[in-house]
Each structure stands twice: as structure tokens, then as C-alpha cells.
Amino acid sequence: MRNLDEHTITEAVLARHGDAPDPRLKEVMTSLVRHLHAFAREVQLTEAEWEAGIRFLTEVGHLTDAKRQEFILLSDTLGLSMLVTAMANRKPAGCTEATVFGPFFVEGAPVHHNGDDVANGASGEPCFVSGRITGLDGEPVPNAEIEVWQADSEGFYDVQREDASHRARARLHSLPDGRYHFRSIVAEPYPIPHDGPVGKMLAALGRHPWRPAHLHFMITAPGYERLVTHVFRDGDRYLDSDAVFGVRSSLIAQWIHHGKGAAPDGTHLDTPFSTLEFDFVLNRSS
Amino acid sequence: MRNLDEHTITEAVLARHGDAPDPRLKEVMTSLVRHLHAFAREVQLTEAEWEAGIRFLTEVGHLTDAKRQEFILLSDTLGLSMLVTAMANRKPAGCTEATVFGPFFVEGAPVHHNGDDVANGASGEPCFVSGRITGLDGEPVPNAEIEVWQADSEGFYDVQREDASHRARARLHSLPDGRYHFRSIVAEPYPIPHDGPVGKMLAALGRHPWRPAHLHFMITAPGYERLVTHVFRDGDRYLDSDAVFGVRSSLIAQWIHHGKGAAPDGTHLDTPFSTLEFDFVLNRSS
């Protein structure tokens, strides 16, 4: 190992990991080093390009803080997040598919009852969301914990605002027959944060930063696998070009638009509103 | 592109880069995405491992500043830097080989004349370094700019010390016959900075952070390719396990130890000293 060159360097690095005490770490790093070196060889990466890569990663690191995770954006926009999510969530046909978690979930969302308005002042047309949670055999899943979060009419999540209020974000539980229902606002498309290095990368690649309108759900119930997914709004112009590759056909649903009048919760609304019905099918945990 | 899954996601990402205006960027990103996804599939990367990766890169980014480049350390310790260096410096047989640049070069090193002591107070046994710079046909290369830098007896470069003095770092020029000579100190092995995430990675892989003793050279002359290389000290215990994979057999040389007495510069030394003779052969630029 005294005479390394471009042909021998990869095996030399892997040999150095021969005594790694954790076999899984060794397996992961072996594959990582092989693919990293194969990439550099395949494109004949130049010293200037390597330097540009170091500068890019440094910028990504410096922009990342408690409120902004630029490395996750990088993973999302390169499709890695969706790949890892898909591999980790192989389910039998008939189960609701998972999609990317995204960077806007927060712990400690306010607990609500079915029927509550969870918007808490978030801007947007009222939307009444309802559906049923079952298992694969159609059995209702009562008391499932449902976390829901979404962007407002301007495309921002509450956590992107200056004040710390929870808006359009809630935790509630399914009823004995598996049903759930709440009032919120209509989800709108929005661009992922694109004022940093990942945004520059997208622009250089001729890509836009937009995500189609969607509602996030995380559903947890004893005896079932946790489901992290979105419901996407049919007709959105970005369904075929989601910046983070999260769209799955089975997750697209109709938001039905209604004129002002009687709403599903029995009230009378002076403004138009929408309704969305979506059922979730959970996979039993093994 | 509405129904992405673990099998279709890679081609979906690449299709999105179809309109990238810069063909080289498109080529590099195509290979990068393919290898990144192939890595994740090959090891069936879990969500927890992906999260650990995000945390690791975040730590690397946060430790990186003007004086500490943890991403370069990461590239160095995974052998990527040496691979890129080797690919960028293919030279005819007989030319001095290149090796990694490292993070300790600084612009503006003090200018010295041949024969000067460049240690400037750096601790270590005196070392008299000399040699000749030629082209492949043996022609002397006069007036080549030679930058030299190295660690002291405690394994630190001047830039790692609190005060900003240049020590054991100099710029000088070869004489009309291509020869150069200066006084400095004996180079010693040292660990790369390993109090950060890269150090933790090395420990988890059962690797040590040490580099064998070496002297850095960067040599520039009109009509020739710039040469960035080290001279390694024969007998060093880390020659077979350099933490950054920089060793090439042709760059190993003898530091010859002498008792106190007459030194090569004509002075009489009251302490032991060493001498090193190393010739460099430059490649003509095309």
C-alpha cells in the first residue's frame, strides 16, 4: 500500500476498513467508497470540479441550522429521500403508500377532536377533510393517532413564519368506526426553500423548486406499521414535476369545490369551501 | 412521472435533468445520481441510517470554517482526493509523481534565498534539504518557484498555532543549474485533526488518523506543469497506512542523520542534524 495510483486507490481504502468492528458500517462504507470512486472515474472528475463540490457542500453545511436543513433538501431534490422511503415502506397491494417525510413536521402539535377547525388562523379557503382508517381486511382502526400538517394559501408552513403558533397542524384520533374528520384550509403548491445552494443547483439544472399541493399525514396505531404520507391535490400543475419526487398516483385525490352555503359540519358558510375525502389502509406490523 | 417507486425513481430524477443547459454539469450529475441511488439500493439503506448520514454531514458542515476544512478531510480519508489528484496528474514515466495538496498550504509564504534557514523558530532537529529540478530530458529548470511547507516536531503546521507567524514554510527559486537548497527542520508524523466527525468516522472504522512524516513541495516553472507533491521520510511507521492515502513509493527518501559537527552550509552545529537530497523532474506543459 505504498504505491497508490488511480487504479489501486479504491482497493487500498477498502483494505483499510478490514478491521472495522461493526460489520454493517463496513458494508455501508465499502459500497459508499466504491460508488464514490466509480463516480469520480466515470466522469473523470477534475481538480476544479472537486473544489467546486467542496465549496458547495460547505455552503450547504453553513446554511443548515435548527430551522433550515439544506442537506435534507439536497437529498430530497436528488431523489434519495424518496428512494429510501420507498425501500423502507414495502407494503402489500391495497395498503396506502408512503412518501417523503419532508422537513416541516414538528413535535407537539395541538391535540384536537374530530370536527375541530385546526387552521388556527392560517390563510386559505376552508376545507373539510374526512375519511376512514382501516386495515387490509377492511377492519376499522379506532383511536389511531393522526398527525396532519400543511402549507397555507401563501405556500408557507407555520414553522416558516416568525411567530411560533401552530397553524394548520394538529393531532387527533380516529373514532370507534375508524372515521376521522376535521376542518382546515385548502393546500396550495409551494416552492421548497430555494435561496441557498440547493436552489442554485436546481436552477443550474434547469429545474423548478415547486411541490404540488398536498396534505401531510402521519398515522400511528398499535399493531400496525406507522404510515407517513401525503394526499396530493388532483389537477395541480406540478404533479408531474414535484421537486422532491414524492408523488404516487394512489395518493392523488379530488378536492371538491363548493359555493357558500351548508358545510359538512352543519354550519352555514358565507364563503366558498372545499371538501376532501381520503381513506387510509394500514399494514399490520409483523 | 406520477407513480414513483424504488425502481423508477432514478430514471425520473435523470429525466428531470433533460433540459440542463450545461452539458458537463448534466454529465456529472447523471453519474452522481446513478451512483448515489445504486449505493442506497445495494446496501438497502435504512431510514435510520439515512438520518445518521444527514446528521454526520451537518456536523461536518458546522465544524468547517476558514481554518478547518472538514469536508476536505472527509474527501482525503475516503481516498477521493488522492484519486482526483492521480487522474489530474498523469505524467510520463520518469516525472516526479504528484500527491494530495492537503489543507495546510497558505498563500503569501515568506520569500527566501537558497541557503536560508526557513524554520523561523519551528521546533525540530535541523535538516538541510537540497536537490535539483530538471525536465524529463535532464535539462535544468532555473528560476522555478518552489513552495515548501511542513509540520514541526510536535506535528503541527504554523497555521494550526495561535499566533500567525510563518514557520517552516517558504518560497524560493531554483539556481541557474536547477539546484535548490535550504535549512529547515526534520518532518515528523502527525495525526490529521481528529476531534470532529471525520475523527469519529475513522475510529468507528478501526482506522488511525496518522500521516507519515513528509515535506510538502509545490513547484512552478514556465513551460512545465505545476507539480504538487510530498517527499516522505523512509522508515516512518505510517508509510503503509497514511490516513489520506498519499504515499507513492517514488516519493520516499532517506533523511540521513548526522552527529554534531560540520553542516552542509559550512557552519558548525552543536547538535545532531539531518540531510535530505531530493530531485524533482517536471513534465512539460502541452
Contacts between the chains, C-beta under 8 A, distances in Angstrom:
chain1	res1	chain2	res2	distance
A	1	B	240	5.1
A	1	B	241	7.1
A	1	B	247	7.5
A	2	B	239	5.9
A	2	B	240	6.1
A	2	B	247	5.3
A	2	B	248	7.4
A	2	B	249	4.9
A	2	B	252	7.2
A	3	B	247	7.6
A	3	B	248	5.6
A	3	B	249	4.2
A	3	B	250	7.7
A	4	B	79	8.0
A	4	B	82	6.1
A	4	B	86	7.5
A	4	B	245	5.4
A	4	B	246	7.7
A	4	B	247	6.6
A	4	B	248	6.4
A	5	B	86	5.2
A	5	B	248	7.3
A	6	B	83	5.8
A	6	B	86	3.8
A	6	B	87	5.1
A	6	B	90	8.0
A	9	B	79	4.9
A	9	B	82	5.4
A	9	B	83	5.0
A	9	B	86	6.8
A	9	B	245	6.0
A	10	B	79	6.9
A	10	B	83	7.5
A	12	B	79	6.8
A	12	B	245	6.0
A	13	B	78	6.4
A	13	B	79	3.9
A	13	B	245	6.4
A	16	B	205	7.6
A	16	B	207	5.8
A	16	B	241	7.0
A	17	B	205	5.2
A	17	B	206	7.4
A	17	B	207	7.3
A	19	B	206	4.1
A	20	B	204	7.2
A	20	B	205	4.6
A	20	B	206	5.0
A	21	B	204	7.8
A	21	B	206	5.9
A	22	B	204	6.7
A	25	B	204	5.9
A	25	B	205	6.9
A	26	B	205	7.4
A	27	B	43	6.0
A	28	B	43	5.0
A	28	B	45	7.3
A	28	B	49	6.7
A	29	B	205	6.4
A	31	B	39	5.2
A	31	B	42	4.8
A	31	B	43	4.8
A	32	B	39	5.7
A	32	B	43	8.0
A	32	B	78	7.8
A	33	B	78	5.8
A	33	B	79	6.8
A	35	B	35	4.1
A	35	B	36	7.2
A	35	B	38	5.9
A	35	B	39	4.3
A	35	B	42	7.7
A	36	B	35	7.2
A	36	B	78	6.3
A	36	B	80	5.9
A	37	B	79	6.8
A	37	B	80	6.9
A	37	B	83	5.6
A	38	B	35	5.9
A	39	B	31	5.2
A	39	B	32	5.7
A	39	B	35	4.3
A	40	B	80	6.2
A	40	B	83	5.4
A	40	B	84	6.1
A	40	B	87	7.3
A	41	B	83	7.3
A	41	B	87	7.3
A	42	B	31	4.8
A	42	B	35	7.7
A	43	B	27	6.0
A	43	B	28	5.0
A	43	B	31	4.9
A	43	B	32	8.0
A	44	B	87	6.0
A	45	B	28	7.3
A	45	B	84	5.6
A	45	B	87	7.2
A	46	B	84	7.6
A	46	B	88	6.2
A	47	B	84	5.9
A	47	B	85	7.2
A	47	B	88	4.8
A	49	B	28	6.7
A	50	B	75	7.3
A	50	B	80	7.5
A	50	B	81	7.4
A	50	B	84	4.7
A	54	B	69	7.3
A	54	B	71	5.1
A	54	B	72	5.9
A	54	B	75	6.9
A	57	B	57	7.4
A	57	B	60	7.8
A	57	B	61	6.9
A	57	B	71	5.0
A	58	B	61	6.7
A	58	B	64	5.3
A	58	B	69	7.6
A	58	B	71	5.9
A	60	B	57	7.8
A	60	B	61	6.3
A	61	B	57	6.9
A	61	B	58	6.7
A	61	B	60	6.3
A	61	B	61	1.4
A	61	B	62	6.2
A	61	B	64	5.9
A	61	B	71	7.5
A	62	B	61	6.2
A	62	B	62	7.9
A	62	B	64	7.5
A	64	B	58	5.3
A	64	B	61	5.9
A	64	B	62	7.5
A	69	B	54	7.3
A	69	B	58	7.6
A	71	B	54	5.1
A	71	B	57	5.0
A	71	B	58	5.8
A	71	B	61	7.5
A	72	B	54	5.9
A	75	B	50	7.3
A	75	B	54	6.9
A	78	B	13	6.5
A	78	B	32	7.8
A	78	B	33	5.8
A	78	B	36	6.3
A	79	B	9	4.9
A	79	B	10	6.9
A	79	B	12	6.8
A	79	B	13	3.9
A	79	B	33	6.8
A	79	B	37	6.8
A	80	B	36	5.9
A	80	B	37	6.9
A	80	B	40	6.2
A	80	B	50	7.5
A	81	B	50	7.4
A	82	B	4	6.0
A	82	B	9	5.4
A	83	B	6	5.8
A	83	B	9	5.0
A	83	B	10	7.5
A	83	B	37	5.7
A	83	B	40	5.4
A	83	B	41	7.3
A	84	B	40	6.1
A	84	B	45	5.6
A	84	B	46	7.5
A	84	B	47	5.9
A	84	B	50	4.7
A	85	B	47	7.2
A	86	B	4	7.5
A	86	B	5	5.2
A	86	B	6	3.8
A	86	B	9	6.8
A	87	B	6	5.1
A	87	B	40	7.4
A	87	B	41	7.3
A	87	B	44	6.0
A	87	B	45	7.2
A	88	B	46	6.2
A	88	B	47	4.8
A	90	B	6	8.0
A	204	B	20	7.2
A	204	B	21	7.8
A	204	B	22	6.7
A	204	B	25	5.9
A	205	B	16	7.6
A	205	B	17	5.2
A	205	B	20	4.6
A	205	B	25	6.9
A	205	B	26	7.4
A	205	B	29	6.4
A	206	B	17	7.4
A	206	B	19	4.0
A	206	B	20	4.9
A	206	B	21	5.9
A	207	B	16	5.8
A	207	B	17	7.3
A	239	B	2	5.9
A	240	B	1	5.1
A	240	B	2	6.1
A	241	B	1	7.1
A	241	B	16	7.0
A	245	B	4	5.4
A	245	B	9	6.0
A	245	B	12	6.0
A	245	B	13	6.5
A	246	B	4	7.7
A	247	B	1	7.5
A	247	B	2	5.2
A	247	B	3	7.6
A	247	B	4	6.6
A	248	B	2	7.4
A	248	B	3	5.6
A	248	B	4	6.4
A	248	B	5	7.3
A	249	B	2	4.9
A	249	B	3	4.3
A	250	B	3	7.7
A	252	B	2	7.2
